Amino acid sequence: MTVHETRSASGLILPEYASDDASHAPLDSAEYRSSTLRHPKQPLQYLPQYLTEVTGPLLGQDRCADNDDDLTTQHDGEPLGERIIVSGKVLDSSGKPVPNTLVEIWQANSAGRYLHQGDRHPAPLDPNFSGTGRCMTDAEGNYRFVTIKPGAYPWRNHDNAWRPAHIHFSLFGQAFTQRLITQMYFPGDPLFSQDPIFNSVRDEKARERMISRFDLESTEPEWALSYKWDIVLRGPQATVFEDEEEEDDD
């Protein structure tokens, strides 16, 4: 990926990355019907970034509370469903680990329902599962969550439309302007072929990078299965990220 440098009004030199239109989803995807209403109708206007936007606010360990990285121990009882471990590395374009960066997740419960007032899917809520978590990457760029495998759910985009099981990921750099959002999927899901959000990513290899891999070695015997998923921020092996204009509970 080509990287250019631009100088801000304050004289600060900032990196500028070329848009990856070959793999990233278009803002307006005909098969993903709600994107027609959500995508910008006018050319995007890029706001100048000054020192404040680039360096603050700092999002560090103080943003993480006890049990934020274990979604199965955040309530008095245990949530229903298949307990899993999701872990991996956050890497830059050269394959180097990205340490001390805030990683957040949110997801549906095992029945395929979000703890959100806008979710009217007639599946049961789980009083012991909120579906949100966060952690910091360590010095080697590693992150790790314990959670429940989310269920598929209907979303009325087309006839008999169901979303594949997925977990939303949000990554912060040093400031809100550096936030990136993506979705992680599970291997072998039979719903991939008919999901327009997954398939709006035009490059097949890029879609494959959104799918985690089952990892027997990092399972905890008689307790939890494990999935590995590395997140690459830039470069030819980059994870596919969403545009903030399209962020929602889908």
N, C-alpha and C positions, 0 to 999 in steps of 0.2 A: 504494500500500500504506500502510495506517495505521500510524503509529509512535507508541507511547506511551512515557512515561518512568516508570521505577520507581526507588525509592531502596533500595539494599542496606542490610544491617544495619550496615555500616561508614559509611553516609552517602553513599556514592558513587552518583551518579545515572547510570543505565544505560538505553540505548534498548531497547525491547521491541517486536518486530515481530509483527503479526497473522499467523496461519497462513493460507497460501494454499491452501485445500482445493480450490479450483476447478481448479487446474492441477497441483499436486504429486500424486505417486502416493500412494495409501493405503498404510498400513503393512501391511495384509492385503489382498492382491490375489488373488482366486480363481484367475485364469488363471496367475499366477506361483506355482506350487505350493509352492515352498520357503518363501515368505513366510508361509504358514500356520503353519509351525513356528518361524519366526524372530521374528515380530512380538510386541511386548509384549502380555500378556494383562490387565495391570492399568493403571489410569490412570498417566500419566507423572508423576513427581515432579521438580519443578524445584529444583535445588540453588542456594542463594544464591551469587552471584559477588562475591568480595572483590577488593581491589586486585591481589592476586597472580594470580588467575585471569584477570583482564582484561588485565593488562599484561605477563605473562611466561609461559613463557620467550620471549625475543625470538628470532625465527626469521629471520635475515638472510643476507647474502651468505656468511658463514662456513659455512653449511650446504651450499653448492654447491662441488663440486670441479671440476677441469678436465674438460672433455668431458661433464659431466652433462647439458648441453643438446643434445648431439649423440650420439644412441644408435647411430650408425653408426661411431663412432671409439673406442668404449670397450674394444675388444679388438684383438688383433694382426692379425686379418683383417677383411674386410668382410662384413657379414651378407647373407644371400640375400633377394631380394625387391625390391619397387619402392620406391626411395628417395623420400621426400616431405619437404616443409617444412610444418609446422603453426605458424601464428602468428596473433596477434590482440591485442586489448586487454582488460584487466580494468577494468570500469567500475562506478561506483556508481549508485544509483537516479536520480540527476540527470544521468547521462551523463558525469560527470567521471572522469578516469583515476585508478586506484588504483595509486600507485607503491610500489616496494620491498616487494612482497608475494611470498611464496614460492609457486611453482606446481610441483606434482609430477605426473608422469604414469606410468602403467604400462599394459602392453598385451600381447597375444599376438604371436607372431612371424608371419612371412608365411604359414606353414602353419597358423596358427590354434591354436598351442599356447603356454601360459604356461610360463615357467621356474619351476615351483612343484611341490612334491612331491605336491600334491593333484590335479594335472592328469594324468589317465591317458588323454587322447585319443591314439590311436595315430598321431599326426602327428610328423614329425621335430623334434627340438630343434635349434637353431642355436647352435653353440659360440661364434659371434661376435655374439650378440645376447642381452642380458639382459632387455630390455623395460622398463627403468625410467629415468627422467630427472627433472631438476629445474632450475629457473632462477628468477631474481628478475625481476619487472617493472621496467622502467626508469622514468625520471621522468615519462614520458607514459603509463605503464600498459601498455607493450608487452611481450609475451613471444614467444619463438621457440624451436621445437625442430626438429631434423633427425632423422628416424626412418625406419622401414620401415612401409609400409602393412600393417596387421594383416589376417590372414585370418579368415574365418568359422569357427565350430566348433560341433559338436553338443553339446547339454547335457542331453538326456533329460528335459526338462520335459514334453513331450507327444510324440506320434508324429512322428518325423522332424523333431525340433526343432533349429534352428540359430540361433545368435546372429548378428545382423548385425555386420560389421566395426565396431569401436569402440575408442576410447582413453579410459581412465579419467583424470579430472583431480581433483586435490586442491588446494585453496587454503587457505592459512593467513593469518590476520590477525596480530594481535600475540600470540596465545596459542592453545593447543590447543583451548580452548573455542570458538574462532571458526572452526574448521575446517569447510569445506564440500566435498562430493564430488559429482561428476557424471560423465556420459559424453558424449563427442563422437562423432557418427556421420558417415558419408560420404554425399554426395548420390546419389540414384538407386538405393539399395540395394534389391534385389528381396525381401529378407527382412523389411523393415519390417512388412508386413501381418500376419505370423504370429508376431511377437516380442512376448510378453506383458510384458516389462520395458519396452520402448519404448512400448507401447500402454497401460501402466498410468498414464501421464501423460494425464489425461483431456481436457485442452484441446488442440485441434489446433494452435493457434498456438504453444503452449508446446512441443509436440513438434517443430515446425519449428525452434524456436530451439536445439534440440539437434543440428541437422544443420549441418555446416560447408558452405562453398561453395568450389568450385574457383576459383582465382584465377590466371589466366594471367600477369598482370603481375608477380607476385612469384615466379614459377618461375625457376629458374636454368637457362638453356639447356643442353641436352645433359647435364644432371646431375640435376635433381630437379624434380618437379611440386610444386605448392603449394596448400594449403588454408587458408582464413581462417576463424577462429571467435572471435568476441568473447564474453566472459563477463560478464554483468551480475549483480551481487550482489543487488540488491533492486529493488523497484518493479514496475510493470506489464509491463516487458520483461525481467524477471529470467530467468536461466537456471534450468532445473529441477535441483535438487540432491537427492541421496539422503539418507535418514536414516541415521545412523551404525549403527543397529541392523541395517540391511540390507546393510552393506558386506561384499563378498566378491569372489571372482575372476570372477564372472559378468559 
